[in-house]
Structures are given as structure tokens and as C-alpha cells.
Amino acid sequence: MTHSPQLRIPATYMRGGTSKGVFFRLQDLPEPAQVPGPARDALLLRVIGSPDPYGKQIDGMGGGFSSTSKVVILSKSQRPDHDVDYLFGQVAIDQPVIDWSGNCGNLTAAVGAFAINAGLVERSRIPANGHCTVRIWQANIGKTIIAHIPIRNCEVQETGDFELDGVTFPAAEVKIEFLDPAEDAGSMYPTGNVVDELDVPGIGRLPATLINAGIPTIFVNAADIGYSGTELQPDINEDAEALARFETIRAHGALRMGLIQDLAEAASRQHTPKIAFVAPPKSYTASSGKQVRAEDVDLLVRALSMGRLHHAMMGTAAVAIAAAAATPGTLVNLAAGGGERTSVCFGHPSGTLRVGAEVARGEHGWTITKAIMSRSARVLMEGWVRVPNVLG
């Protein structure tokens, strides 16, 4: 039997924030994969190494975790006042599914650098030294993101002394602004309430804050589900009953938010919504051994991604945390002590993170105009990715 040779596709492997992914220019993909559909999904699943019943993605570029099972497609933007269109795919590990329903805030930090290096930003907009303002159209959610990319000698500066908990080594700081990051014409709370009650089988009536900012997210109190908020990955990810319970809560929250029409749909929509639990400040030891003191944080947050507790915090979920913390009366705001605030520092499994948000209450409820955070990014490898020809 003869077999066709592997495809050879230009690609870049990048870290952005606490995630890693394979980046492509749209024009470099094989023609059948330049448009959404089964051909594109089949190709990118094979690139990452999914589905893998072993959960390791050994025969692909994925790393067996949700934070390393990601793909990005970029193209020069045709929209006024934007440089690049950014499409993100969250690749399931053990299922033949790519979820295109939301953004990745962590990899957003790498989009600007890739766009500059790939020639997607006009040279006239890149200073010799300073910062290049890259105007990103986030195609998954239809929102604008502004990334401030450090430039030295006309090239992207990747090295620096900015430290990000969850990333071992320092790098250059990338400041990111998420403009109007809520869905539904700016409305953050799809039910109109800052706190709802979900009727969850096996748990009962569960208070929850349901928010569409950054990424649709369900926040619950740690104490209401038997946790302290200081949990690390093994405490949750090695407990099959706990993971099933979180998925049940997530499905009921998704239904209440109108993201799905039937509970069964949640299984095929793993990327959104996220589910997280919050608690007032407590001292704990982070996964790196770093001591996080109660007085150094405003609250604690733990979030799940693709059915597993995240090792740090998803960038888009951090936007949701900032927005909810700035809204009086949400579970996030109350865990942080209540009142009005424009920024919050929260503790996560790997350490701490500070994020800010500008919110306002108008005729149609609470809206958010901007969320701000700092991340870092760098190129890990560039060249070509080889993949068996699944396009026929």
C-alpha cells in the first residue's frame, strides 16, 4: 500500500501568557483549510494530535493540557482601523472537536508579535524603538483588542524582566486592552441579575454570578460547594466526582445564560462557558512553592478549562474576574470585600495576577468599556509543521 507524503505547512509555536499554541497565517494553510469547516478542523486536530485516548497528544504539537492544546489563525484585517484578524481554536484532547466559540486571552499576548513578524502589520506603523500598537479584531467574539508590543531596533522585543506567575522565566511585558469585551451589545449579565440561583441536581439551590465579559463565565462561592479557594490542581483534577459535579454546574449555568438550548449540548461546547469558584483572601502555598499571603490579594479564584482546573488563570477569565469584581454585589465583588473598585489582585493556583476594568451602570444594566492586563509572550519555534494529509 502506498501512502501520501506529509503536508509541510509554515507555522510558529508560541507561548502567550500561560498558554502555548500553534500559529498560522491564513494564507499558508492548504486551500481546503482556509475556510471554516470539516477540512480545517480535521487538519488542525491532526496537527495538535487529537483525539488521543491516552490524553497525551504524543503524535502532535499539543501537550496533553487545555493550555497547550490550541491553534491560532491570523490574517491581515480588512476592517477599518484594525491590523489583524485573530481566530482562536480550543482543541479537545480526547475528542475530535475544536471549539471556536470563544477567545484565548493568554494567546492574545502573542498575536501582536506574530502579526508583526509575519508581515501583517504595515511597516509604517512599527517604530524603531518603543511600542507598536497592534489593533486586533478577535473574530471568534467580534471584539477589538489593543496590544502594546515592545519594539527595539525595529524588531519585537521578547526578552525582559516582567514576571508572570505560572510562567517560569521572565520576558518582556505586553500590555493588553480588551475594548467593550462583553457580548450582547455590551450587556454583561445575560439574565439581568448580578447573582442568580441555579437548581443543580445533587447540590440544590446554588448562588451564581453569570457574566459575559472576556468569555462567558459562571462564578460560584467556594464554600457553597465544599472548597476553601486555596485548592491546587491535584485537589480537583484527581477527583473524578468533583470534575463531574463542576461539569453539571457548568451545563446548568450555560442553559441559564442562553448559550445552549439543552443540557446535552454542553458536552460539545467545552470551551465556553468557563466555571470558577471564589473565596475571600487566605494564605496558601502556590504550585511553585511561592507563599501567597492573604494580605497580598483581594480574593482567591480557581477556574476550570476544558473540564480541568487550570494551572494558573485563563486570560479571558481574568477579564471576567475584573469586570465582576468592579460590579457591586456580584459573588466576585463580595469575595473581594464589596464596594466599588477599578482593579483587583487575585490569587490563583500558580500565584497572583492584577487586572483592571472600567464598568458603568446604564439604562440596560451593567456594561464594561475596557479591561486591562499585562502578559508576556515569545516565539518558541518557527518553521514548518509536518502533518499527515487528512484532506484527501
TORKOL-4160 file (C-alpha; in steps of 0.2 Angstrom, whole numbers, padded with zeros to 4 digits, m for minus):
392
<pt num="1" X="0000" Y="0000" Z="0000"/>
<pt num="2" X="0007" Y="0017" Z="m0004"/>
<pt num="3" X="0004" Y="0032" Z="0007"/>
<pt num="4" X="0005" Y="0050" Z="0003"/>
<pt num="5" X="0019" Y="0061" Z="0010"/>
<pt num="6" X="0016" Y="0073" Z="0024"/>
<pt num="7" X="0010" Y="0090" Z="0022"/>
<pt num="8" X="0023" Y="0104" Z="0026"/>
<pt num="9" X="0014" Y="0120" Z="0032"/>
<pt num="10" X="0023" Y="0136" Z="0038"/>
<pt num="11" X="0019" Y="0138" Z="0057"/>
<pt num="12" X="0026" Y="0146" Z="0073"/>
<pt num="13" X="0025" Y="0138" Z="0090"/>
<pt num="14" X="0022" Y="0152" Z="0103"/>
<pt num="15" X="0019" Y="0155" Z="0121"/>
<pt num="16" X="0007" Y="0168" Z="0126"/>
<pt num="17" X="0004" Y="0171" Z="0144"/>
<pt num="18" X="0002" Y="0154" Z="0152"/>
<pt num="19" X="m0003" Y="0145" Z="0136"/>
<pt num="20" X="0005" Y="0138" Z="0121"/>
<pt num="21" X="m0001" Y="0136" Z="0103"/>
<pt num="22" X="0002" Y="0134" Z="0085"/>
<pt num="23" X="0001" Y="0150" Z="0075"/>
<pt num="24" X="m0003" Y="0150" Z="0056"/>
<pt num="25" X="m0006" Y="0163" Z="0043"/>
<pt num="26" X="m0022" Y="0160" Z="0035"/>
<pt num="27" X="m0014" Y="0161" Z="0018"/>
<pt num="28" X="m0001" Y="0147" Z="0022"/>
<pt num="29" X="m0015" Y="0134" Z="0026"/>
<pt num="30" X="m0019" Y="0122" Z="0012"/>
<pt num="31" X="m0033" Y="0129" Z="0002"/>
<pt num="32" X="m0047" Y="0117" Z="0009"/>
<pt num="33" X="m0042" Y="0123" Z="0026"/>
<pt num="34" X="m0043" Y="0142" Z="0023"/>
<pt num="35" X="m0062" Y="0142" Z="0026"/>
<pt num="36" X="m0071" Y="0135" Z="0041"/>
<pt num="37" X="m0077" Y="0118" Z="0041"/>
<pt num="38" X="m0073" Y="0099" Z="0042"/>
<pt num="39" X="m0057" Y="0100" Z="0032"/>
<pt num="40" X="m0050" Y="0114" Z="0043"/>
<pt num="41" X="m0054" Y="0105" Z="0059"/>
<pt num="42" X="m0048" Y="0088" Z="0053"/>
<pt num="43" X="m0031" Y="0096" Z="0048"/>
<pt num="44" X="m0029" Y="0106" Z="0064"/>
<pt num="45" X="m0034" Y="0091" Z="0075"/>
<pt num="46" X="m0020" Y="0081" Z="0067"/>
<pt num="47" X="m0008" Y="0095" Z="0069"/>
<pt num="48" X="m0011" Y="0095" Z="0088"/>
<pt num="49" X="m0013" Y="0076" Z="0090"/>
<pt num="50" X="m0031" Y="0074" Z="0094"/>
<pt num="51" X="m0041" Y="0065" Z="0098"/>
<pt num="52" X="m0030" Y="0055" Z="0109"/>
<pt num="53" X="m0037" Y="0042" Z="0121"/>
<pt num="54" X="m0021" Y="0042" Z="0130"/>
<pt num="55" X="m0023" Y="0060" Z="0134"/>
<pt num="56" X="m0005" Y="0065" Z="0130"/>
<pt num="57" X="m0006" Y="0071" Z="0112"/>
<pt num="58" X="0011" Y="0062" Z="0109"/>
<pt num="59" X="0009" Y="0062" Z="0090"/>
<pt num="60" X="0006" Y="0080" Z="0088"/>
<pt num="61" X="0010" Y="0098" Z="0094"/>
<pt num="62" X="m0002" Y="0098" Z="0109"/>
<pt num="63" X="0005" Y="0094" Z="0127"/>
<pt num="64" X="m0010" Y="0085" Z="0135"/>
<pt num="65" X="m0017" Y="0100" Z="0144"/>
<pt num="66" X="m0030" Y="0113" Z="0139"/>
<pt num="67" X="m0017" Y="0127" Z="0140"/>
<pt num="68" X="m0006" Y="0119" Z="0127"/>
<pt num="69" X="m0020" Y="0112" Z="0115"/>
<pt num="70" X="m0023" Y="0127" Z="0105"/>
<pt num="71" X="m0022" Y="0134" Z="0087"/>
<pt num="72" X="m0022" Y="0152" Z="0080"/>
<pt num="73" X="m0026" Y="0158" Z="0063"/>
<pt num="74" X="m0021" Y="0176" Z="0058"/>
<pt num="75" X="m0024" Y="0186" Z="0043"/>
<pt num="76" X="m0022" Y="0204" Z="0038"/>
<pt num="77" X="m0038" Y="0213" Z="0043"/>
<pt num="78" X="m0050" Y="0220" Z="0030"/>
<pt num="79" X="m0059" Y="0230" Z="0044"/>
<pt num="80" X="m0055" Y="0249" Z="0046"/>
<pt num="81" X="m0043" Y="0254" Z="0060"/>
<pt num="82" X="m0038" Y="0235" Z="0063"/>
<pt num="83" X="m0021" Y="0227" Z="0058"/>
<pt num="84" X="m0025" Y="0209" Z="0060"/>
<pt num="85" X="m0040" Y="0196" Z="0062"/>
<pt num="86" X="m0037" Y="0184" Z="0075"/>
<pt num="87" X="m0046" Y="0167" Z="0076"/>
<pt num="88" X="m0044" Y="0155" Z="0090"/>
<pt num="89" X="m0047" Y="0136" Z="0091"/>
<pt num="90" X="m0048" Y="0127" Z="0108"/>
<pt num="91" X="m0043" Y="0109" Z="0103"/>
<pt num="92" X="m0051" Y="0095" Z="0114"/>
<pt num="93" X="m0039" Y="0082" Z="0119"/>
<pt num="94" X="m0049" Y="0066" Z="0119"/>
<pt num="95" X="m0062" Y="0071" Z="0107"/>
<pt num="96" X="m0062" Y="0076" Z="0088"/>
<pt num="97" X="m0068" Y="0093" Z="0092"/>
<pt num="98" X="m0062" Y="0111" Z="0090"/>
<pt num="99" X="m0072" Y="0124" Z="0100"/>
<pt num="100" X="m0072" Y="0140" Z="0090"/>
<pt num="101" X="m0084" Y="0149" Z="0102"/>
<pt num="102" X="m0073" Y="0160" Z="0112"/>
<pt num="103" X="m0056" Y="0169" Z="0113"/>
<pt num="104" X="m0040" Y="0164" Z="0122"/>
<pt num="105" X="m0034" Y="0179" Z="0132"/>
<pt num="106" X="m0017" Y="0172" Z="0136"/>
<pt num="107" X="m0013" Y="0168" Z="0117"/>
<pt num="108" X="m0019" Y="0186" Z="0113"/>
<pt num="109" X="m0002" Y="0192" Z="0121"/>
<pt num="110" X="0007" Y="0183" Z="0107"/>
<pt num="111" X="m0005" Y="0189" Z="0092"/>
<pt num="112" X="0004" Y="0206" Z="0091"/>
<pt num="113" X="0021" Y="0199" Z="0090"/>
<pt num="114" X="0017" Y="0186" Z="0077"/>
<pt num="115" X="0007" Y="0198" Z="0067"/>
<pt num="116" X="0022" Y="0210" Z="0066"/>
<pt num="117" X="0034" Y="0196" Z="0062"/>
<pt num="118" X="0023" Y="0189" Z="0049"/>
<pt num="119" X="0021" Y="0205" Z="0039"/>
<pt num="120" X="0003" Y="0208" Z="0044"/>
<pt num="121" X="0006" Y="0225" Z="0052"/>
<pt num="122" X="0011" Y="0239" Z="0040"/>
<pt num="123" X="0029" Y="0243" Z="0042"/>
<pt num="124" X="0025" Y="0262" Z="0044"/>
<pt num="125" X="0016" Y="0258" Z="0060"/>
<pt num="126" X="0031" Y="0250" Z="0068"/>
<pt num="127" X="0043" Y="0262" Z="0077"/>
<pt num="128" X="0061" Y="0259" Z="0078"/>
<pt num="129" X="0060" Y="0259" Z="0097"/>
<pt num="130" X="0046" Y="0260" Z="0109"/>
<pt num="131" X="0029" Y="0251" Z="0107"/>
<pt num="132" X="0019" Y="0246" Z="0092"/>
<pt num="133" X="0000" Y="0247" Z="0095"/>
<pt num="134" X="m0007" Y="0232" Z="0086"/>
<pt num="135" X="m0026" Y="0233" Z="0083"/>
<pt num="136" X="m0033" Y="0216" Z="0084"/>
<pt num="137" X="m0050" Y="0210" Z="0078"/>
<pt num="138" X="m0055" Y="0195" Z="0088"/>
<pt num="139" X="m0065" Y="0185" Z="0076"/>
<pt num="140" X="m0072" Y="0172" Z="0087"/>
<pt num="141" X="m0082" Y="0185" Z="0098"/>
<pt num="142" X="m0082" Y="0200" Z="0086"/>
<pt num="143" X="m0072" Y="0212" Z="0098"/>
<pt num="144" X="m0057" Y="0224" Z="0097"/>
<pt num="145" X="m0041" Y="0221" Z="0107"/>
<pt num="146" X="m0026" Y="0233" Z="0108"/>
<pt num="147" X="m0009" Y="0225" Z="0111"/>
<pt num="148" X="0006" Y="0236" Z="0115"/>
<pt num="149" X="0021" Y="0227" Z="0109"/>
<pt num="150" X="0038" Y="0232" Z="0114"/>
<pt num="151" X="0050" Y="0236" Z="0099"/>
<pt num="152" X="0069" Y="0238" Z="0099"/>
<pt num="153" X="0079" Y="0241" Z="0084"/>
<pt num="154" X="0063" Y="0239" Z="0073"/>
<pt num="155" X="0061" Y="0221" Z="0080"/>
<pt num="156" X="0049" Y="0214" Z="0093"/>
<pt num="157" X="0057" Y="0213" Z="0110"/>
<pt num="158" X="0053" Y="0197" Z="0118"/>
<pt num="159" X="0066" Y="0196" Z="0132"/>
<pt num="160" X="0064" Y="0207" Z="0148"/>
<pt num="161" X="0061" Y="0206" Z="0167"/>
<pt num="162" X="0042" Y="0205" Z="0168"/>
<pt num="163" X="0037" Y="0191" Z="0179"/>
<pt num="164" X="0021" Y="0182" Z="0177"/>
<pt num="165" X="0015" Y="0169" Z="0189"/>
<pt num="166" X="0013" Y="0152" Z="0180"/>
<pt num="167" X="0027" Y="0156" Z="0169"/>
<pt num="168" X="0045" Y="0151" Z="0175"/>
<pt num="169" X="0056" Y="0163" Z="0166"/>
<pt num="170" X="0054" Y="0182" Z="0164"/>
<pt num="171" X="0051" Y="0191" Z="0147"/>
<pt num="172" X="0045" Y="0207" Z="0140"/>
<pt num="173" X="0029" Y="0215" Z="0146"/>
<pt num="174" X="0014" Y="0215" Z="0134"/>
<pt num="175" X="0000" Y="0227" Z="0139"/>
<pt num="176" X="m0017" Y="0222" Z="0133"/>
<pt num="177" X="m0033" Y="0232" Z="0132"/>
<pt num="178" X="m0049" Y="0222" Z="0129"/>
<pt num="179" X="m0062" Y="0235" Z="0122"/>
<pt num="180" X="m0080" Y="0233" Z="0126"/>
<pt num="181" X="m0077" Y="0214" Z="0130"/>
<pt num="182" X="m0095" Y="0210" Z="0134"/>
<pt num="183" X="m0107" Y="0201" Z="0122"/>
<pt num="184" X="m0124" Y="0206" Z="0118"/>
<pt num="185" X="m0121" Y="0224" Z="0113"/>
<pt num="186" X="m0111" Y="0227" Z="0129"/>
<pt num="187" X="m0123" Y="0219" Z="0142"/>
<pt num="188" X="m0113" Y="0209" Z="0154"/>
<pt num="189" X="m0126" Y="0200" Z="0164"/>
<pt num="190" X="m0137" Y="0189" Z="0152"/>
<pt num="191" X="m0151" Y="0187" Z="0165"/>
<pt num="192" X="m0150" Y="0205" Z="0171"/>
<pt num="193" X="m0145" Y="0199" Z="0188"/>
<pt num="194" X="m0128" Y="0201" Z="0196"/>
<pt num="195" X="m0132" Y="0185" Z="0206"/>
<pt num="196" X="m0144" Y="0171" Z="0201"/>
<pt num="197" X="m0148" Y="0154" Z="0209"/>
<pt num="198" X="m0146" Y="0138" Z="0199"/>
<pt num="199" X="m0155" Y="0122" Z="0204"/>
<pt num="200" X="m0142" Y="0109" Z="0202"/>
<pt num="201" X="m0145" Y="0091" Z="0204"/>
<pt num="202" X="m0135" Y="0084" Z="0219"/>
<pt num="203" X="m0131" Y="0101" Z="0225"/>
<pt num="204" X="m0148" Y="0111" Z="0226"/>
<pt num="205" X="m0150" Y="0130" Z="0225"/>
<pt num="206" X="m0133" Y="0137" Z="0221"/>
<pt num="207" X="m0130" Y="0156" Z="0220"/>
<pt num="208" X="m0120" Y="0160" Z="0205"/>
<pt num="209" X="m0114" Y="0176" Z="0195"/>
<pt num="210" X="m0116" Y="0173" Z="0176"/>
<pt num="211" X="m0106" Y="0185" Z="0166"/>
<pt num="212" X="m0102" Y="0188" Z="0148"/>
<pt num="213" X="m0086" Y="0198" Z="0148"/>
<pt num="214" X="m0070" Y="0192" Z="0141"/>
<pt num="215" X="m0078" Y="0175" Z="0140"/>
<pt num="216" X="m0094" Y="0168" Z="0147"/>
<pt num="217" X="m0091" Y="0163" Z="0165"/>
<pt num="218" X="m0100" Y="0156" Z="0179"/>
<pt num="219" X="m0094" Y="0161" Z="0196"/>
<pt num="220" X="m0099" Y="0151" Z="0212"/>
<pt num="221" X="m0094" Y="0153" Z="0230"/>
<pt num="222" X="m0080" Y="0140" Z="0235"/>
<pt num="223" X="m0089" Y="0137" Z="0252"/>
<pt num="224" X="m0105" Y="0133" Z="0244"/>
<pt num="225" X="m0098" Y="0118" Z="0235"/>
<pt num="226" X="m0086" Y="0112" Z="0249"/>
<pt num="227" X="m0070" Y="0121" Z="0245"/>
<pt num="228" X="m0059" Y="0134" Z="0253"/>
<pt num="229" X="m0052" Y="0143" Z="0237"/>
<pt num="230" X="m0034" Y="0138" Z="0241"/>
<pt num="231" X="m0035" Y="0122" Z="0230"/>
<pt num="232" X="m0022" Y="0117" Z="0218"/>
<pt num="233" X="m0024" Y="0106" Z="0203"/>
<pt num="234" X="m0022" Y="0089" Z="0211"/>
<pt num="235" X="m0036" Y="0093" Z="0223"/>
<pt num="236" X="m0048" Y="0095" Z="0209"/>
<pt num="237" X="m0041" Y="0085" Z="0194"/>
<pt num="238" X="m0038" Y="0069" Z="0203"/>
<pt num="239" X="m0056" Y="0069" Z="0210"/>
<pt num="240" X="m0067" Y="0062" Z="0196"/>
<pt num="241" X="m0083" Y="0065" Z="0206"/>
<pt num="242" X="m0078" Y="0084" Z="0208"/>
<pt num="243" X="m0075" Y="0086" Z="0190"/>
<pt num="244" X="m0092" Y="0078" Z="0186"/>
<pt num="245" X="m0100" Y="0090" Z="0198"/>
<pt num="246" X="m0092" Y="0105" Z="0190"/>
<pt num="247" X="m0097" Y="0100" Z="0173"/>
<pt num="248" X="m0115" Y="0098" Z="0179"/>
<pt num="249" X="m0115" Y="0116" Z="0187"/>
<pt num="250" X="m0107" Y="0122" Z="0171"/>
<pt num="251" X="m0121" Y="0114" Z="0160"/>
<pt num="252" X="m0134" Y="0122" Z="0170"/>
<pt num="253" X="m0126" Y="0139" Z="0170"/>
<pt num="254" X="m0124" Y="0138" Z="0151"/>
<pt num="255" X="m0143" Y="0134" Z="0150"/>
<pt num="256" X="m0147" Y="0149" Z="0161"/>
<pt num="257" X="m0136" Y="0160" Z="0151"/>
<pt num="258" X="m0144" Y="0155" Z="0134"/>
<pt num="259" X="m0128" Y="0148" Z="0127"/>
<pt num="260" X="m0136" Y="0131" Z="0125"/>
<pt num="261" X="m0154" Y="0125" Z="0122"/>
<pt num="262" X="m0152" Y="0108" Z="0130"/>
<pt num="263" X="m0141" Y="0102" Z="0144"/>
<pt num="264" X="m0134" Y="0089" Z="0132"/>
<pt num="265" X="m0126" Y="0102" Z="0121"/>
<pt num="266" X="m0114" Y="0107" Z="0135"/>
<pt num="267" X="m0103" Y="0091" Z="0131"/>
<pt num="268" X="m0099" Y="0098" Z="0113"/>
<pt num="269" X="m0096" Y="0116" Z="0120"/>
<pt num="270" X="m0082" Y="0113" Z="0132"/>
<pt num="271" X="m0073" Y="0130" Z="0129"/>
<pt num="272" X="m0087" Y="0141" Z="0135"/>
<pt num="273" X="m0094" Y="0145" Z="0147"/>
<pt num="274" X="m0080" Y="0143" Z="0160"/>
<pt num="275" X="m0083" Y="0139" Z="0178"/>
<pt num="276" X="m0074" Y="0146" Z="0193"/>
<pt num="277" X="m0076" Y="0147" Z="0211"/>
<pt num="278" X="m0071" Y="0162" Z="0223"/>
<pt num="279" X="m0067" Y="0165" Z="0241"/>
<pt num="280" X="m0061" Y="0179" Z="0252"/>
<pt num="281" X="m0042" Y="0181" Z="0255"/>
<pt num="282" X="m0032" Y="0167" Z="0263"/>
<pt num="283" X="m0014" Y="0162" Z="0264"/>
<pt num="284" X="m0008" Y="0147" Z="0254"/>
<pt num="285" X="0007" Y="0139" Z="0245"/>
<pt num="286" X="0006" Y="0141" Z="0226"/>
<pt num="287" X="0010" Y="0126" Z="0215"/>
<pt num="288" X="0028" Y="0133" Z="0213"/>
<pt num="289" X="0031" Y="0134" Z="0232"/>
<pt num="290" X="0028" Y="0153" Z="0232"/>
<pt num="291" X="0020" Y="0159" Z="0248"/>
<pt num="292" X="0004" Y="0169" Z="0244"/>
<pt num="293" X="m0001" Y="0179" Z="0259"/>
<pt num="294" X="m0019" Y="0184" Z="0262"/>
<pt num="295" X="m0014" Y="0202" Z="0264"/>
<pt num="296" X="m0007" Y="0202" Z="0246"/>
<pt num="297" X="m0023" Y="0198" Z="0237"/>
<pt num="298" X="m0041" Y="0204" Z="0237"/>
<pt num="299" X="m0049" Y="0187" Z="0234"/>
<pt num="300" X="m0045" Y="0169" Z="0228"/>
<pt num="301" X="m0051" Y="0162" Z="0211"/>
<pt num="302" X="m0049" Y="0145" Z="0204"/>
<pt num="303" X="m0056" Y="0141" Z="0187"/>
<pt num="304" X="m0058" Y="0126" Z="0176"/>
<pt num="305" X="m0054" Y="0125" Z="0157"/>
<pt num="306" X="m0060" Y="0110" Z="0146"/>
<pt num="307" X="m0065" Y="0101" Z="0161"/>
<pt num="308" X="m0049" Y="0103" Z="0172"/>
<pt num="309" X="m0043" Y="0115" Z="0185"/>
<pt num="310" X="m0032" Y="0127" Z="0176"/>
<pt num="311" X="m0014" Y="0128" Z="0182"/>
<pt num="312" X="m0015" Y="0147" Z="0183"/>
<pt num="313" X="m0029" Y="0158" Z="0175"/>
<pt num="314" X="m0036" Y="0160" Z="0158"/>
<pt num="315" X="m0033" Y="0177" Z="0151"/>
<pt num="316" X="m0051" Y="0179" Z="0146"/>
<pt num="317" X="m0057" Y="0173" Z="0163"/>
<pt num="318" X="m0046" Y="0186" Z="0171"/>
<pt num="319" X="m0056" Y="0199" Z="0161"/>
<pt num="320" X="m0072" Y="0191" Z="0168"/>
<pt num="321" X="m0065" Y="0192" Z="0185"/>
<pt num="322" X="m0060" Y="0211" Z="0183"/>
<pt num="323" X="m0077" Y="0215" Z="0177"/>
<pt num="324" X="m0087" Y="0205" Z="0190"/>
<pt num="325" X="m0075" Y="0212" Z="0204"/>
<pt num="326" X="m0079" Y="0230" Z="0198"/>
<pt num="327" X="m0098" Y="0227" Z="0199"/>
<pt num="328" X="m0105" Y="0229" Z="0216"/>
<pt num="329" X="m0115" Y="0214" Z="0223"/>
<pt num="330" X="m0108" Y="0200" Z="0212"/>
<pt num="331" X="m0100" Y="0185" Z="0221"/>
<pt num="332" X="m0083" Y="0190" Z="0214"/>
<pt num="333" X="m0086" Y="0208" Z="0221"/>
<pt num="334" X="m0092" Y="0202" Z="0238"/>
<pt num="335" X="m0077" Y="0189" Z="0240"/>
<pt num="336" X="m0066" Y="0204" Z="0237"/>
<pt num="337" X="m0074" Y="0214" Z="0251"/>
<pt num="338" X="m0088" Y="0223" Z="0241"/>
<pt num="339" X="m0089" Y="0241" Z="0236"/>
<pt num="340" X="m0083" Y="0250" Z="0221"/>
<pt num="341" X="m0066" Y="0246" Z="0213"/>
<pt num="342" X="m0057" Y="0248" Z="0196"/>
<pt num="343" X="m0044" Y="0234" Z="0199"/>
<pt num="344" X="m0042" Y="0218" Z="0209"/>
<pt num="345" X="m0027" Y="0207" Z="0213"/>
<pt num="346" X="m0032" Y="0189" Z="0215"/>
<pt num="347" X="m0024" Y="0173" Z="0220"/>
<pt num="348" X="m0024" Y="0158" Z="0208"/>
<pt num="349" X="m0015" Y="0141" Z="0209"/>
<pt num="350" X="0002" Y="0147" Z="0202"/>
<pt num="351" X="0002" Y="0164" Z="0212"/>
<pt num="352" X="m0006" Y="0181" Z="0209"/>
<pt num="353" X="m0012" Y="0192" Z="0195"/>
<pt num="354" X="m0019" Y="0210" Z="0194"/>
<pt num="355" X="m0032" Y="0215" Z="0182"/>
<pt num="356" X="m0042" Y="0231" Z="0180"/>
<pt num="357" X="m0059" Y="0235" Z="0172"/>
<pt num="358" X="m0070" Y="0250" Z="0169"/>
<pt num="359" X="m0088" Y="0247" Z="0171"/>
<pt num="360" X="m0104" Y="0258" Z="0172"/>
<pt num="361" X="m0122" Y="0255" Z="0175"/>
<pt num="362" X="m0134" Y="0262" Z="0162"/>
<pt num="363" X="m0152" Y="0260" Z="0156"/>
<pt num="364" X="m0149" Y="0242" Z="0151"/>
<pt num="365" X="m0139" Y="0236" Z="0166"/>
<pt num="366" X="m0121" Y="0235" Z="0169"/>
<pt num="367" X="m0108" Y="0237" Z="0154"/>
<pt num="368" X="m0090" Y="0237" Z="0153"/>
<pt num="369" X="m0079" Y="0248" Z="0142"/>
<pt num="370" X="m0062" Y="0241" Z="0144"/>
<pt num="371" X="m0052" Y="0228" Z="0154"/>
<pt num="372" X="m0033" Y="0229" Z="0155"/>
<pt num="373" X="m0020" Y="0217" Z="0160"/>
<pt num="374" X="m0001" Y="0213" Z="0157"/>
<pt num="375" X="0005" Y="0196" Z="0150"/>
<pt num="376" X="0021" Y="0191" Z="0141"/>
<pt num="377" X="0025" Y="0181" Z="0125"/>
<pt num="378" X="0039" Y="0174" Z="0115"/>
<pt num="379" X="0042" Y="0163" Z="0099"/>
<pt num="380" X="0047" Y="0145" Z="0104"/>
<pt num="381" X="0050" Y="0138" Z="0087"/>
<pt num="382" X="0046" Y="0143" Z="0069"/>
<pt num="383" X="0047" Y="0134" Z="0053"/>
<pt num="384" X="0035" Y="0121" Z="0046"/>
<pt num="385" X="0024" Y="0109" Z="0055"/>
<pt num="386" X="0023" Y="0092" Z="0047"/>
<pt num="387" X="0006" Y="0083" Z="0046"/>
<pt num="388" X="m0001" Y="0068" Z="0038"/>
<pt num="389" X="m0013" Y="0073" Z="0023"/>
<pt num="390" X="m0030" Y="0071" Z="0030"/>
<pt num="391" X="m0038" Y="0082" Z="0017"/>
<pt num="392" X="m0039" Y="0068" Z="0004"/>
